[in-house]
Amino acid sequence: MNDQEKAALAAFAELFGPPPEGPAAPVDWDAVEEWLGLRLPADYKAVATAYGPLDIGERLWLHTPFADDARLFDYGGFVERGRRAAPGVLPFGETRMADTLYWDTTASDDPDEWPVVVHVQNLANAGKDPWLRPGTTLLPTLTGFVSDGLRPHIARSGYAGGEPSAWTPPARRPDPTPEQRAALTGGGTGLDTLTALVPPPAEPYLGEQSWEWLYERLGTRLPTEYVRLMETYGGGEWCQWLRFNRPLGTERYDVAGTEEWYGEAYRGLRADFPQYHPLPVWPEPGGFLPFADSIDGDQLCWLTEGDTPDDWPLIVIPRHADQGPPLTGTLTGILLAWLRGELRTEGLPRLVRPHEDPLDVIDFAPYGPGTD
């Protein structure tokens, strides 16, 4: 430990006291910084090494790279989500009010000069500028928080579970290929374009049953385009938002199970609040049949109107908005338009922020046996 790190550790200890009992999680800082593509501030590394992940004043979490069997916190996911908030920010903490603490890495080439910025969720909810800018680095910012009433009491973060261990950085996301770039910008709408943009898994998993089993369970065949899409990708999650349920699985959240429980729930809501739940439900004539949902509870469905399933239009049943009209286009075309940022509708929000490259965001995580 160099003199700078010793001074930072002494200043933190003077403010908050000695480390909690028990060893802090070991950190391979070279591996962490290589994964981040940045060096981290010396004061943060010194504190994280000696103290581990902390709960400060029962109001603020200081996150550090660690792993544990309980999997209550994913450092890599926390960083990747946080970096999307604005150009050049790097997250390191959160509050119980859903605020996020960042460094502004654009302010200096020297990480020890990075000022802290805070995204205040209540300000964002009120439509105001959500960014609080203390203008100070980590330790002076924490000192200011204590002066403003943050209790200088620390405990090992509850996210760390029992015994935190070393965190292993995930594999780097591959650089986009020319084929992916062409699929993103070329305007194609078919399955060939989708697979060029998002390569499917080598062994897509649909579930343990057969299509004939599903058709008998539902009482109908399904659109040919959907069957081709599922046989190409299987069940899985698009861009950490849109979940295509396993079509041939037998669990509650697979296609057959969802059709049953969600249809029953919607009928109950329709009976009590018909103005907000106006749709018929399969097997009622023209009733909706759900097959995918968002992590926020929006449902992507077919309206079973037309001579054959291939004629069924698509519709989103939004969880937090009034019912909108059916969507225009094919399933694959709508999925491509959403991935490209060309489609905005309740339940399928814009994925990419203005400062982001869509190919840094677009992905597909396949489900396998036992995925809940």
Secondary structure by P-SEA (a helix, b strand, c coil): ccaaaaaaaaaaaaaccccccccccccaaaaaaaaacccccaaaaaaaacccccccccccccccccccccccccaaaaaaaaaaccccccccccccccbbbbbccccccccccbbbbbbcaaaaaaccccccccccccaaaaaaaaaacccccccccccccccccbbbbccccccccaaaaaaaccccccaaaaaaacccccccccccccaaaaaaaacccccaaaaaaaaaccccccccccccccccccccccaaaaaaaaaaaaaaaaaccccccccccccccbbbbbccccccbbbbbbcccccccccbbbbbbcccccccccccccaaaaaaaaaacccccccccccccccccccccbbbbbbccccc
